[in-house]
Amino acid sequence: MGIDAKTRLFGVFGNPVTHSLGPAMHNAAFNALGLNAVYLAFGLDDAKGAAEAMRHLNMGGASVTIPHKTDIMAHLDEVDDTARTIGAVNTIVNRDGRLLGSNTDAEGAMRALETQGTIAGKKVALIGAGGAARAIGYGILQRGGTLVIANRSDEKGRALARDLGAGFSPLASLDLGGVDILINATSVGMVPRIEAMPVSVAGLTPRTLVMDIVYNPLETALLAAARAKGCPTVDGTAMFVFQAVAQFELWTGRTAPVDLMRRTVLEALNSE
């Protein structure tokens, strides 16, 4: 991939970002499509400074990650309805000097789930009440699913359920018997505590689709237990890749090379 005076700059803003798989994935996609662009990781503590950097450097676009997804909104020229409803921006597009904020997390999660079938009419149990859960829950309802939020903290779980217009269940009493889709939107099961599971799979039936947003390890304890019961599963790389695919397409107007992007992420994870 050649870099010259016409190379367009993209990147990810957050802290920490040294672990980010975004540069490997997006640069592989730029290269595959012959685009004169480069994607770098920028560890910044200041959301306002990140927006100003985009303007001063005339960056084509950026990904936004923890801890800036909410704070960055105040420093953009426009935020689309989806991002405003979710309350977070993970994607910025520079359109002729105007910074436009979007959120592709919801779309990424839905595209990941839809690799296994439709969402409309399905009963979905979503574990978690953080930013990822809010985006995924929004996407489920937009796709016509029926949503129940389950969380260890009743207060946070009920608040998210109220905001989304969803049902709520304390995590300890979550009934999985009639659930069509189970989603873990917490960090439970992530390295180093890879043996942990957010909920028992005793109530699962083989018809329940199970998705985990954790992608390190690739097969979490939850996914392994679900697979042992005959359940179809969706691993954490799927949402990560599909939200990046949506970002890439917003920035470039080109169809993203999905298979290449997923393969790049898997190769990076396997090399760690």
C-alpha positions in Angstrom: 0.0 0.0 0.0 1.6 3.2 -1.2 1.4 6.4 0.9 1.8 9.8 -0.8 0.7 13.4 -0.5 -2.8 12.4 -1.6 -3.4 9.7 0.9 -6.6 10.2 2.9 -6.3 9.7 6.7 -8.7 7.7 8.8 -8.3 6.3 12.3 -9.8 5.3 15.6 -10.0 7.6 18.7 -10.0 6.2 22.1 -8.0 5.2 25.1 -6.6 2.6 25.2 -6.3 1.7 21.5 -3.0 -0.2 21.4 -5.0 -3.4 21.2 -7.2 -2.2 18.4 -7.7 -4.6 15.4 -9.1 -1.7 13.4 -5.9 -0.7 11.6 -5.2 -4.2 10.3 -8.8 -4.7 9.2 -9.5 -1.3 7.6 -6.0 -1.1 5.9 -6.5 -4.5 4.4 -9.9 -3.3 3.0 -8.5 -0.1 1.6 -5.7 -2.0 0.0 -8.0 -4.6 -1.5 -10.2 -1.9 -3.2 -7.2 0.1 -4.4 -8.1 3.1 -2.2 -5.4 5.7 -1.4 -6.1 5.8 2.3 -4.6 4.7 5.6 -6.2 4.0 9.0 -4.2 4.6 12.2 -4.9 4.3 16.0 -4.9 7.5 18.0 -4.8 7.3 21.8 -6.5 10.5 23.0 -8.1 11.4 26.3 -10.0 14.5 25.0 -13.1 14.1 22.8 -13.1 17.7 21.8 -9.4 17.4 20.8 -10.3 14.4 18.7 -12.9 16.3 16.8 -10.6 19.3 16.3 -7.8 17.0 15.0 -10.2 15.6 12.4 -10.9 19.1 11.2 -7.3 20.3 11.2 -6.0 17.2 9.5 -9.0 17.0 7.1 -9.4 13.3 8.0 -11.9 11.4 5.9 -13.5 9.7 8.9 -12.9 8.0 12.2 -14.0 5.3 14.5 -14.8 6.3 18.1 -14.4 3.9 21.0 -14.2 4.0 24.8 -14.3 6.5 26.5 -15.4 9.0 23.9 -18.6 7.6 22.3 -20.9 9.9 24.3 -18.7 12.9 24.9 -17.8 13.3 21.2 -21.4 14.0 20.3 -21.2 17.6 21.6 -18.3 18.4 19.2 -19.8 17.3 15.9 -21.8 19.3 13.4 -24.6 16.7 13.1 -25.6 13.4 14.8 -28.0 11.1 13.0 -31.2 9.9 14.6 -29.9 6.4 15.4 -26.8 7.6 17.2 -28.9 10.2 19.1 -31.4 7.6 20.2 -28.7 5.2 21.3 -26.8 8.0 23.0 -23.5 7.2 21.4 -21.4 7.8 18.3 -18.9 5.2 17.1 -18.4 6.6 13.5 -17.6 10.0 12.2 -17.7 11.0 8.5 -16.1 14.2 7.3 -18.3 15.6 4.5 -16.7 18.7 3.1 -15.6 19.9 6.5 -18.8 19.0 8.4 -18.4 16.2 10.9 -21.3 13.8 10.9 -21.8 11.3 13.7 -23.4 7.8 13.3 -23.6 4.6 15.3 -23.0 1.3 13.4 -22.9 -0.9 16.5 -26.6 -1.7 16.2 -26.4 -2.4 12.5 -23.3 -4.5 13.0 -25.0 -6.7 15.7 -28.1 -7.1 13.5 -26.1 -8.2 10.5 -24.2 -10.6 12.6 -27.5 -12.2 13.9 -29.0 -12.2 10.5 -26.3 -14.5 9.2 -28.4 -17.2 11.1 -31.9 -16.0 10.2 -34.5 -13.2 10.8 -35.1 -11.3 14.0 -38.7 -10.1 13.5 -41.1 -11.9 15.8 -38.3 -13.5 17.8 -38.1 -13.3 21.6 -34.7 -12.0 22.5 -33.0 -12.0 26.0 -30.2 -9.5 26.2 -27.7 -9.7 29.1 -26.2 -6.3 30.0 -27.1 -2.7 30.5 -24.1 -0.8 29.1 -23.5 1.0 25.8 -23.3 -2.2 23.8 -26.5 -3.5 25.2 -28.3 -0.2 24.5 -27.2 -0.3 20.8 -28.0 -4.0 20.4 -31.4 -3.6 22.1 -32.3 -0.7 19.9 -31.4 -2.8 16.8 -33.5 -5.7 18.0 -36.6 -3.5 18.4 -36.0 -1.8 15.1 -35.9 -5.3 13.5 -39.3 -6.3 15.0 -38.0 -8.5 17.8 -39.4 -8.8 21.3 -36.8 -7.8 23.9 -36.2 -8.6 27.5 -33.2 -7.0 29.3 -31.5 -9.1 32.0 -28.9 -7.6 34.2 -27.1 -8.2 37.6 -28.0 -4.6 38.7 -31.8 -4.3 38.8 -31.5 -0.5 38.8 -29.4 -0.2 35.6 -31.3 -3.0 33.9 -34.7 -1.5 34.6 -33.5 1.9 33.5 -32.3 0.6 30.1 -35.5 -1.5 29.7 -37.6 1.7 30.4 -35.5 3.8 27.9 -35.9 1.2 25.1 -39.5 0.2 25.9 -38.5 -3.4 26.6 -39.2 -5.9 29.3 -36.9 -6.6 32.3 -35.8 -9.7 34.2 -33.3 -10.0 37.0 -30.4 -12.0 35.7 -30.7 -14.6 38.5 -34.3 -15.4 37.5 -34.0 -15.2 33.7 -36.1 -17.9 32.1 -34.5 -19.1 28.9 -37.2 -21.7 28.1 -39.1 -19.6 25.6 -36.1 -17.5 24.3 -35.3 -17.6 20.6 -32.1 -15.5 20.8 -29.8 -15.1 23.7 -27.2 -12.3 23.6 -24.3 -11.6 26.0 -23.5 -7.9 25.8 -21.2 -7.9 28.9 -17.5 -8.5 29.3 -18.1 -11.7 31.3 -16.0 -14.5 29.8 -13.3 -12.2 28.4 -9.6 -12.9 28.9 -8.3 -13.5 31.5 -11.5 -15.0 33.2 -12.4 -17.2 30.3 -14.2 -19.8 32.4 -16.9 -17.3 33.5 -20.4 -17.3 32.0 -23.0 -14.6 32.4 -25.9 -17.1 32.8 -26.4 -20.8 33.1 -27.4 -22.5 29.8 -29.5 -25.2 31.6 -32.7 -23.7 30.2 -31.5 -23.5 26.6 -33.0 -25.6 23.8 -31.2 -26.5 20.5 -33.4 -23.9 18.7 -32.0 -21.0 20.7 -29.5 -18.8 18.8 -26.7 -17.6 21.1 -24.5 -14.6 20.4 -21.6 -13.3 22.5 -20.0 -9.9 21.8 -16.8 -11.0 23.5 -14.2 -11.9 20.9 -11.2 -12.8 23.0 -11.4 -15.8 23.4 -13.1 -16.4 20.1 -15.2 -19.2 21.6 -16.3 -18.1 25.1 -17.4 -20.5 27.8 -21.0 -19.4 27.0 -20.7 -20.2 23.3 -18.9 -23.6 24.0 -21.7 -24.6 26.4 -24.4 -23.5 24.0 -22.8 -25.4 21.1 -22.6 -28.5 23.3 -26.4 -28.3 23.7 -26.8 -28.1 19.9 -27.5 -24.3 19.7 -26.4 -22.3 16.7 -23.9 -19.6 17.8 -22.5 -16.2 16.6 -19.1 -15.2 18.0 -17.9 -11.8 19.0 -15.9 -11.1 15.8 -19.1 -11.0 13.8 -20.5 -7.9 15.4 -17.1 -6.3 15.4 -16.5 -6.9 11.7 -20.0 -5.9 10.6 -20.0 -2.6 12.5 -16.6 -1.9 10.8 -18.1 -2.9 7.4 -20.9 -0.3 7.9 -18.2 2.3 8.9 -16.1 1.5 5.8 -19.1 1.9 3.5 -20.1 5.2 5.1 -16.6 6.6 4.6 -16.0 5.3 1.1 -19.4 4.7 -0.6 -17.9 1.4 -1.7 -19.0 -2.2 -0.8 -16.7 -3.5 1.9 -14.8 -6.8 1.4 -16.5 -8.5 4.3 -14.8 -11.9 4.0 -11.3 -10.3 3.9 -12.1 -8.1 6.9 -13.2 -11.0 9.0 -10.2 -13.1 7.9 -7.9 -10.3 8.8 -9.4 -10.1 12.3 -9.2 -13.8 12.8 -5.6 -13.9 11.7 -4.7 -11.1 14.1 -6.4 -12.8 17.0 -4.8 -16.1 16.2 -1.3 -14.5 16.2 -1.7 -13.0 19.7 
